[in-house]
């Protein structure tokens, strides 16, 4: 089926769907608007009218990549689905054009990378050159009949290539193309950002959890959203004014498409299925977008991927548990050893020895406000539940949402491999990098090329924020990002006065600000959840929203969360504007200057034909002397951020030079690991074993050998994407303990033999052959999946005690295998092994073996330090794991039957709209990914 559906072919079906035959089938669409994850709810978008192929568009002359830039973003560019196309997809599996044409190549790399050459890269990626060759033009349109912008789509992928002769026209075209490809998704996002998802898309428990997560983190009023825009424009001079003009032009394009699709009746079918439009009479409206919608969208993106920090109350609880177990001095020592603030064995992105101290442990902590034991209570968010809002599943979703927001374990999921030209075959830098944003249909991100006055870029942007390319390439440079997670969130203890809703601010009893969002829903074809309603209520203080209540030294307090990017999500638009401007970015220093204007906590990477570079972005607040960022502090002037203004939530921030940064290091790797020496991230787990080691080991080996090519670097990424981190980096030490004496138990010996064979084969979770849906070394994979949680508990709980062990698992989960439900997208999410106890096991086992350990744990836990006793622990748990059946290890879910190991690991494009896609084999890699090697420079 062609991507653009001619109006006359389907107009009768659009207008007269039969509820008796079509809607009951649609109501059974698996997960339709019901399996919304903490990452996003998405759905399809209906196609505009077919345009005749025209416009002889040659490859752009401003492209300096020489055909060596590639990218991929599954499942496909087209997020459109008319009602008729949804019916066809559900009945026959028919796909709209370009809905999944990037999924196959993306999936194919898992079994095709071993024989990869530079010439074969675009078998698995798209050609990301500027422009569209004349024989590859699929369609050309002048949106809304404008003469100053043209949207060309290519035959292979349907990506929009937007070319404008005026700045306004260029941005108008970007908005129009975004709505063509992602209108429904954009609409969902603006409602998520306002905490209004259930009223818009349905009351499924997952929808409730999603809106609660974001409302708790960013409970903004409409005035707050507008103030962000006003502030960003007022403080950024000409660029601020240009950003406002660009945003308005972009919105005009979006709204022009809404009007055209509404009057032409080719809007997304989801509007009918959720009750917003009538398929017969066309009654109902699709609201125009306004500028505050963009801020609501930005708040979602920033909250998901760019807001490192938090977790101070959980840290305090585990510290109290450690001190209760061991006493204050020894307990603190034990806690610090598990925290691994600055582990000397951690993999680093900046590995040249340069130190960037931030959020380090103070010699004499000041102002700490640790809660009294047993006094902490999480602040409720949801009140006045009625109907389906009161079900067990709804309450469970609320609990999960709160846990996601209040902890420090922000899922980053992106990676980067960048090699200097000194070590490549061509003498030019090579980079393979991209963000992991989950797997959905359509994706959070969309591909585009934008060419116009002051803009020249191709790449990915979050839908609804695509006035600029956010991750991609310019004329002679490429850039990408990974989530960094440094701490820009602090917890303050505000002392209560008068009642539970007044607090002391600088000695004055001050009323908290109550912000509410009332939502109600009823069943629709898309979401049959029974009617229900609730109110979300947040109490805000000058120190941020209230997250917990407790007592400190007997005084009643509220714990609040203050984030430096709170009320400032719109500020980052300036940095993205700069990255798209060819007159601004001409080299690595310009790139770093642009990244400095982005207040999200990201690691940014850059490559051109001569240089590579790195910069860690984010508004890192300058804390008062003696304040330990790990724990809550008193809400008093002495412990506030330096020069903090509560009216604007601004403060002094660390200078750019204090952020980890580098130019032309031999290579860079990042997989959400530690950035540099002495630079503490908020999340736990930056120790001796981290998934960043999977990249570090491979890239370091390539660089030592020299002659790195694009194909070799892709192979390194793809091989790491199939590796089981536990098996590659920890299992050999566990086997060494087992082999310290003859292994006479038959069951243990058999299991150990299978594990050894798997390690010898490369410790990968990979199919026996493409499409087999059966793992090589399947028994070994099953055994380790079952063994890991058992051995961790048996290794550590006896020594730590159940209370402290449980508290530490609250700071850092034990495991994150591919089959587990974890992260912002739940199970079947691809991203794995970011958070787990692999470093603790590694250090502890090496200590038991008598090996050298830098930054070891304060005590030895396995077998209380006895090699023989530790071996007994491992043998006992290994036998237990080996006896577990596949059905017990992989119990099945809404996607897979019990015991199906491959399916349990598989990646699912979450069909939260009407179009379904097939599962693909597990890979631990970015969703959007670039492979670049520039051959020349301006």
N, C-alpha and C positions, 0 to 999 in steps of 0.2 A: 504494500500500500504506500503510495507516495506520501511524503511528509505533509504537504499542503493538500487538503481535501477540497476539491471544487464544490462551491456552494450548491450547485444544482444537484449534485449526486446524493447528498445526504440531507438536504433541507427538509424533505418530507419526514425523514426519520427523527430529525431533531425536534420537529414540532409535534409529532404524534407518537411518542413512546407509549406503550401500553403497560400500565402499572401491573396488570395481572400477570404478564409474561416476563417483563424485564426486571422490575424492581425487587421481587422476591429473590431472584438470582443475585442481584447486586447486594442485597442485604446480607448475603452470605459470603461476600468478598472477604477473604481472610485478612483480618487486621485493618480493614478499611476505616481509617480515622479512629481506630481504637487502640492500636499499639504504638501510640505516640511515645517516643523516648524522651530522655532529658536533653536530647540534642535538638530535635525538630519534629514538627508535623509537616508532611509535604503531600502534595497531590498533583494531578495532571493539569495541563493547561491546554485549552482548545486552540486549534490552528486557525490562522487567518486565511484569507483566500489565496489560491494559487496565483503566483506571478510568473509571467513568462520569462524564460531565461533570456538575458540580454547583457548589455554592458560588457564590452571587451576589456576585462580587467587583468592586466599583466602583473606579474610578481613585482612587488614594490622595490623601488630603487633605494629606499632608505633602510634596507635590511642588510645587516652586516654579519649575519650568522652563516651565510654560505650553505644553506640547506642542512645545517647541523643542529637545528633547534626542533625539538619534538615535545609533545605533551599528550596527556590522556586524562579523561574524566568520565568514568562509567556512571550510569549505564549508557547515557546518550544525551545529546544536547536538547532534544525535543521533550519538553515536559507537558506538551499539549495532549489532551484527550477529550474529544467530543463525547457526548453521551452515547452516540452510536459506536464510536471506537471503543469505549469501555465495554459495551455489550459484546462486541466482536472479540475483544481480548478475553473476556470471561468465558465466552462460549467456545472459542476456537483457538485462543492463544495468539491471535493476530496482533502484531505490534504496529503502532503508528510509525511512520518513517522517522528514522534517526532517534527513536526512543531507546534503543539498546545496542546500537551498532558499535559502541566503544567497549561494551561489556565483554564480548568474546576475546578481542585482542588483549584486554587487560588481564582476563583470567588465563589466557594462553601462556603468559610469561612464566607462570609457575612450573610448567613442564617444558617450556621452550627456551629457557635462558642458557642452558648449558652449552648449546651450540651457537650462541649469539655472536654476530659480527656487526660492525658499524652499518654495513649495507642492509642488515635485516632488522635494525631497530624499529623502523616504521611498520614492520609487521605487527608490532605490539603497541605502537604509539602513533599519534597523528603527526603529520608534517606541520610544524608550527611556524612556518615562514610567513612573512607578511603578504597580504594580498591573496587573490585567487586567480590562477591561470585561466585564460579565457575559455579553454575547453573543459574547465571544471566548475564553471558557474552554473548553479542549479536554478537560482532565481534572483531577481533584482526588484526592489521596490522603493518607492519614494513615500515614506510614511506620511499619512495625512495629506498627500499631494504636495509636500514641500519640495522646493527646488534646491535647497541647500544641504540636503543629506540623502545618502543612498545606503540601503542595507542590501548587501550581496550575501547569499548563502552558498556554500560550496556543496558539491555533489556527495562527497564522501561522508561528511559529518553533520552538515546542516548548520555549522557554526555561523553566527552573524558577523559579517565584516562591515563595520559602520564607518563610512567616510563622509565627512562634512566639510563644506567650504566656509562655514561660520561656526563659531564656538557654540552658539545657541543651537544651531541645527544639529551639530554633532551630538550634543547631550540629549536633545529631543529624540534623536534616533536611538541612542543608548537606552532611554526609557521605554521607547516603543518596542525595541527588540526584547528587552527584559520582560515586558508584559506579554509579548508573543510567546515566550518560552517558559515563564514562571509566574503568571499572574496569581493563580490560586495560592501558590506557596508564599508569595509576597503578602497576600491578604492574611494568610494564617499567621505569619510572623508578626505582622503589626498588631494582631490581636494577642499573641503570646506576650509581646513586649508590654502590653497594657494590662496583662492579667485577665483578659476577656475571652480566652480561647473556648471555654465550654459553652458560653452563650452563642458563640459564632459557629463552632464546628461540632458540638455535641458533648455530652457529659460523661463519656467513657472514663473509667478510673485513671487511665494513663493520661488523658487530656487534663484531668483535674490535677494530677501530680505535676505535669509540665507547667501549667500556669502558676501553680503554687511555688514552684522552684524559682521562677523568675520574679514573681511579685515579691517574694521574701527578700530577694537580692536587690531589686531595683523598684521599690514601691513609689513610682513617680506619678505625679499629677500632670494634667495637661500643661499647667503653668510651668512645671519643672522641665518638661520637654522643650517648650518654647524658649525658656531661659537658657538652655544649653545652646540652642542655635544662636541666640542673641550674643551670648558670651563668646562663642567660637568666631563669630563675624567681627565683633568689636575688638578682639585682641589679636587679630592676625592681618590687619592692614589690607592691602590690595588682594592678597591671596584669600583672606576671609571673605571679601566681597565677591571674588570670583567663584569661590565655593558655593556661596548662596545663589549666585546666578546660575551656576551649573546645576545645582539641586532643583531649582525652579524649572529650568528647561527640561531636566530629566522627568520631573513630575508631570509636566505638560505632555511629554511623550507617552508616559504611562496612561494618563487619563484620556489621551486621544485614542489609544488602543481600546480602553474600556468602552468608550462611546461607540467606536466602530464595531467592536465585537458584540455589544449589546444590541445596537440597532440592526446589525447583520445577523444576529442570533448565532454567532459562533464563539461565544464565551465558553470558559471551561465547564464541562459537564458537572463538576462537583458543586457548582452553585445550585444546580437543580436538585442534586441528591441530598444536599443539606438544607433544602427548603428556602433558599434565598431567591431562587427564580422559578417560575412556572414554565415547564417545557411546552405547554400548549398555548397559553395566552401571553407568555413572556412577561407576565407581571412580576414585580419585585425589582430590586435595584442592586447594583454593584457600586458601592460607595467610591467616589473619587479618592485618590491618595492626596494627602497634604504633607507639609514639610515635617510636622511633628511625627508622622508615621516613620520617617527615615530614622529619627532618633530612637523611636521604639524598637525598630529593627536593629539598630546599632547596639542598643543595650543588651539585646539577646546575644549577639555575636560576641561582644566584649565580655559578657558574663560567662559564656561557655568556654571561650578559648584564651581570653586575655586578662584574667583577674586573679593573679596568684596571691596566695595568702590565706589567712583564716586558720581555724583549728586551735586557737589559743586556749579555749576552754577545755577541749579534749586533751591538749597537752598538759594542762594543769591537773586534770583528773588522773592521768597516768603518772605524773610526777608524784602526786599525793599517794597513789597506790605504791609506788616504788619506795617512797620514804616510809610509808607504813610498814612495808615488808622488811626493809633493811636499816631503817634509821635515816635521819636527814642527810648526813654526809655520804654514806655508802649508797643510799637510795638515789641521791642526785648523781653520783658517779655512774651507777647502773643506767639511769635514765639517759644521761648524756651519751653513753656508749651505744645505746640503741638508736638514739636520735641521729647520730652520724652527721653532725652539722658541717664538718669540714674533714671528711674522711680522706686520709692520704692515699688510699688505694682507689678512689673514685675516678672514673673516666671523665675527662675534661674536654670541653670544646676548644677553649684557649689553653693549649698544652705547652706553651713555651716558657712556663715558669712565672709569668707575670701574675701578680696578685691584685685582686679587686675586692678589698674588704667591704662587706655589707651584711647587716643583720647578724654580726658575730656576737658571741657570748661576752657580755660585759664582765669585767673583773669583780665588780661589786654592784649587783643588780639593785635598781632603785624603783620604788613605786609599785612593786608587784602587788596584785590583789587576788591572791589565790582563794578559791572558795572554801568555806568550811565543809568538812567531809559530810557527804550525803545531802547537801543543801541545794544542789544544782537542779533546776527544772527548766526544760526547754519552753520557750515562749510559744503559746498557741498561735496559729495563723488563721485557722478556719473556725468559724462560729456559725451557729444557727443552721445546722445541716437539716435538710428535708429530703424525703424521697431517696433516690439512689445515691445521694451524697452521703448517706449514713450507712452504706453497706460496708462489709469487712474489706472488700477489695478497694473501695474508695479510701478508707482510713489507712490501709496499707500503702497506697500510693502516696498519701500525705507524709507518712513516716519516711518513705524512701526519698521523697523530694527534699525534706528537711535535712536528712543525713547528707545528701549530695551537696547542699549549699553550705552547711555548717562545718564540714571537714576541710582539711587542707589538701586532700588528694585530688587535685584538678587533673583530669585526664587530658593529656596533650596530644598524643597519638601521631605526631608528625616527625619526619626525619629528613636529614640532609647529609649528602656526601659531596664535598667540594675539594678538588685537587689542583694545586698550583701548576702552572705551565712548566715549571722546572722539572716536573716529574711525569709529564705526559709525552706521548709519542709525537704530537704535533708541535709542542712548545706553547700551546694555548691552554688555558685552564679548562677543566671539564667539571661539570656539576650534574648531579642527579638529586633532585629535591622536590618536596611538596608537603602539603598539609593532609592529615588524615581526619576527615570530617564526618566519618560514618558512611553508611551505604543506604541510599534511599532512592526512590523513584518518584519524581526526579531528585537530583542532588541538591544539597544546600547551595553549592556553587554552580555557576554557569560559565561557559566559555564565550569569549567574544574578542574581536579585534576592534580597536577604536583609533581612527586617524582623523585629526582635525587640528585647528589652530591651537598650539600649545599642548597637544595630546598625541602620543604615538605609542601604542602598547597593544599587546595581545596576552591573554591569559584568563585567569579565573577570578570571579568576583562573587560575593554573596548576593543572592537574588534580592532585588530591591535596594541594593547599595552599589549597583554596577555603573554609577556615573564615571567611575575610574576602575581600571584593572587593579586588583588588590594583590595578586600573586601572579607573576608572569614575566614578560620580557618587554624591553624597549627596543630601540633601533640597534643598539650594540651592547646591550647588557641584559642580564636576567636577575631576578631576585625572588626569594622565597622566605618562608618563616616556619618556625616550630614554636610551640608553647614553651615558655621559659619557667614560669612559676615562682619567680622571686617574690618576696613578701611585701605587698603594697596594701595589706589589710591588717588593721590592728583592732584588738578588743579592749574596750574601756569599761571599767566598773563605775557606773554612776550611782552615787548614794541617793536613796529615795528619801523623800520628805513629804509630809502631809498625808499622802496615800501612795498607792502603787503606780500612779500615773503622773507624779511630780518628782523632780530630781534636783539636786543641787548643781547649779552651773555657776562657777566662780562665786560661791557663797550665797547665791540667790535661789530660792525655791521656785522652780520653773516648770510649767506644764508641758507634758509631752504632746506631740502633735499626732492626732489620730487620723490615719488614712485608711479608707475602706474601698473595697471593690465588691459589689454584689452581683452574683452571676446566677442565672437560672437557665435550664435547658429542658427540652422535651424530645421524644424519639423522632428520628428522621430515617429515611431510607439508608443513608450512609452510616448512621449510628443509632442503633435501636435501644440504647440505654434509656431506662425508664426516667420519667421526669424527676427533677430534683433541683436543689438550689443550695447555696451557702453564701456566707460573707467572709471575705478575706480581710483581716484587720491587722494593720501594722502600727506600732507606736514608735514614732520617730523622735530622736533627740538631736541636739546639735552634734553629738558624737556618733550619729548614725542610728539605724534601726535597732530596736531591742531584739536580741536573739535568745537570751536566757535570763532567768532570775535566780538569785542565790543569796546567801549571807556571807559576809567576809568579816571575820572577827566579831560575829554577832550582829553586824549592821546589815540591813536589807539593801541589796543593790540590784540593778539591772545591768546585764552585760550587753553592750552594744557593739556593732561592727562598723568600723569606719574604713572605707576604701578610697584610695587617692583618686581613682577614676570615677567615683560616685558623683553624679551630676556633671560628668565631663566626657561621656562616651562620644559626643559629637566632635570633640577636639581633634581626634586623629585624622579627620578628613583632610587636613592640611598636608600631613605626611604622605598620604596616598596621592594627593594632587601632585606633589613634587615628584614622586616616583614615576608618574606618567608623563612628566614634562621633559622632552629631550633637550631643552635649553637649560634645564636645571641639573640633571644627572649626566655628567660627562666623565665620571670616574668614581673610584671607591670612596673618596672623602665626601663627594656630593651625595652618594648613596647613604652614607652614615648620617649626614646632616638631615636628609629627608626622614630617615628612620627615627631620629631624635624627636620628631614632631608626632610620633605615634605613642600614645600613653598606655596602650595595651601591653601586657607582659609577654613579649615575643623575643625569640632569637631570629635575627634577620641575616640572610646570606646573599652574597653578590658574586657574580662572575662576568667578566668581559673578556676580550681577546688577550689581555695582558695581565689583569689583576684579579684577585679574589679578596673578599672582605667579609667581616662579621661585625654585627652590633646588637647588643641587648637593649631592647626598648622598654619603656615603662616609666611612670612618674614615681620614682622611689623616694618616699618622704624622708626628710632628715629628722631622725628621732632625737628626743632629749637625751642628754648624757646619762648613761646608766640604765636606760630602758632596755629590757630584753624583749625582742620582738616575738619570742616564743610564747609568752604568757600574758594574761590580762594585766593591765595597769590601772591605777586610779585615774578617774576623770578629773584631774586637777591641772592647773596651769603648768606646774613644774614638769609634768610628764606628757604634755601635748607635743605634737609635731612642731618643729621650729617655725615660728611666724605663721602658724595656722590661723586662717580666717574662717570661722564656721559659717558665715553668711554665704561664702562662695565655695567653700571646701577647697581652698588653695593653701599651699604651704611652701616652704623651701624644699626643693628636691635636689638629690645628688647631681652634680654636674656630669655632663656627657663623658668626660674623661674617666669618671669613676665607674661607669658601666663597663662590663667586659666588652672589649672591642679589639679588633685586630685587622691588619691588612697584610695579605700575602704570606700568611703562615703556610707551611708545607702542605697541610691539608686540614680540613675541618670536618668533624662529624657531630651530629646532634640527633638524639632520639629522646628528647626531653630529659637529658641527663644534666649533671652539674656543669655550670658554664665555665668557671675558672676557680683557681685557688682562692679560698677565703670568702667566696661569694655564696652565701647560704640561701638555698631555696626553701620555701615554706613547707613543701611536701616532704615526707619521710622517704628513705630508701636510696639515697645517693651514696651507696657504699661500694664494696669491692666487686660486686656482681650487679650489673645493670644492663638492660637491653642495649644501651649505647655501646657496650663492649662487643656486641655482635658486629657492629659497624667498625668500631675502632680496630679490632683485630684484623679484619679483612682489608680495610683501606691502608692500614699501616704496612701490611705485607705487600700490597700493590705498589705503594710509594717506594718501599725499599727496593723492589725489583725494577722500578722505572718503566717508562713506556706505556703509561696508563692511557687507555682509550675510552671512548664513550661506552663501548660494548663491555669492556672489563669492569667499569664502574657500575654499570647496570647489573652485571652479573653479581658483583659483590652485594649490592642492595637486594637482589632477588634471592640470593642464597641465604642472607640473613633473614629475609622475610619468611623462610620456611623453617628456620632453626627453632628448636625448643631450647630456650635459654637455660632452663634447669638442667637439661641433658647435656648441653655443650659445656657449661661452665661450672656446674656443681656436682653432677652425677659422677664424674671421674674420681672426685675426692671421696664420695660415699662408697664407691666400689673399692677404693683403696683401703678403707676401714674394714670392709667385708673380707678383703683378701689378706688382712693382717694375720689371719690364721686360716688353716684349711676349712673350707666351707663344706661341712659334711651333711647338713640337712638337705635332702633331695629337692624339696619345694623351693627353698631359698636359693640353692645352687642353680636350679633351672631358671628361676626368675633373673638371677644375677647374670647368667649366661646370655639371656635375651637382651638385657640392658647393655651388656658389653658389646654385643654384636651391633646394636643400634648406634652406640657411640662410635664404633669403628666405621660405620657406614655414613657418619656425618651428623647424626642426631637430628635429622629433619623430619618434619611431619609432612610427608609428601605421598602422592599417589604412586601406585606401582607402575602406572602408565596413564597418559592423558585420558581422562574420562572414565577411569576404572572405578572411581568412588570407593576405593579400598586402599588403605595405607600400607606401604612397605613397613615392615617392623611393627605391625599393628598391635601385637601382643605387648611389646616393650612400651609402646606409647600408652596403652591401657594401664599397664602396671605402674608407670611413673605417675600418670594422672591420679590413680588411686593412692599411691604411696605418699606423694608429697604432703598432703594435709595431715596424714597419719603420722609421718615421721617428724614433722615440725612440732606437732602437739606433744608427742612423746619425748622429743628432744628438749623442749623448753619449759613446758608447763610444770613438771616436777620441781625444777629449780626456782622458777619465778613465782610459783603459786598460781592458783586459778584466777585470783582477782587481778594480779598484775599482768598475767598472760592475756587475759581478756581485754584489759585496758590497752595494752600494746597492739592487739589486733584491731582495736578501734582506731589507732593512729595509722596503722599500716596493715592492710589485709595480707593474709598468708600466701595467697596464690592468685594468679590471673591467667589461667590456661585458656586456650582458644574456645573451649566448650563451655566456659563459665559465663554466667550472666553478670556483666560488669561494665563499668564505664558509661559514658553518656548515651550509648546506643544499645545497651543491654547485651544479650547474647547474639551470636552470629554477626559480630561487629568487626571481625578481622583483628583489630588492635589488641595485642596481648603482651603480657610480661612487663608491663610498665611498673606495677606495684606488687611487691611480694617479699617474702622473707629469705630470698636466695642469698643475699649478702650475709645475713645473720648465720644461716646454715654454713655457708662457705667459711666464714671466719671461725666459727665454733669448731667445725670439723678439722680445720687446719691446726687449730690450737690443740685439739685432742691428739692429732698425729704428731705433734711436736714441731710443726713447721713454723717458719717465721710469719708473723702477722703484724702488719702495721695498722694502728688504730683498731686493735682488737676489742672485743666485748669485755666488760669489766670482770666477768666471771666466765668459767667454762661450764657448759650446761649438759652436753650430751654425756650421759652416764656419769655425771658429776665430775667430768674430767678424766675418767678412767677409760682407756682404749677398749679394754675387754667389756666393760659395762656398756659403753657406747655401741660397741659391735652387737651386743645382745639386743639393745633397743632397735637398731636398724634391722636386724634379722627378724625380730618379732613383727615389726610393722610391715616389712617387705613380704613376709608370708601372708599376712592379712590382706595386703593389697593384691598379691598374686591370686588369691582366692576369690576376689571380687569379680563378678561376671560383668560382661560389657553392658548389660542392661542396668546393673547397679551403678556402674561408673558413669554411664550416659543414659539417664533415666527417661529421656524424651521430653518434648515440649510441643508447642503449637506448630512447629516446623518439622519435627523429626520423630520417628518411632523410637522406642527404647532400644538401646543396644547398637544403634547406627552411629558408629564412631565418626565416619567421614561427615555425615550430615550434622552431627553435633558440633563439629568444628566449622562447618561451611559458612560462607558469607551470604547473607540474605539482603537483597535490595528491598528495604522495607516498603512494601506497596501500601503506603498510607493514603493513596488516592485510588483510582480505578484500574490502573495498569499494573499487571503483575510481570515479574521477571523470574527467571530460573536461578537456582542457587549456583554458586561457584565455589571451587575448592579454596581452602583457607590460604591466605597470604597475610603477612603482617607488614603492610606497606602503606604509603600515602594513598588517599583516594584520588586527588589531583596530583599529577607528577610531571615534572619537566626533565628533559635530558638535553643539555646545552653545551656547545663548544663554539665560541665565536672565532671567526677566521680573520676579522679585521676590525678597525675602530675608526670612528670619525676623526 
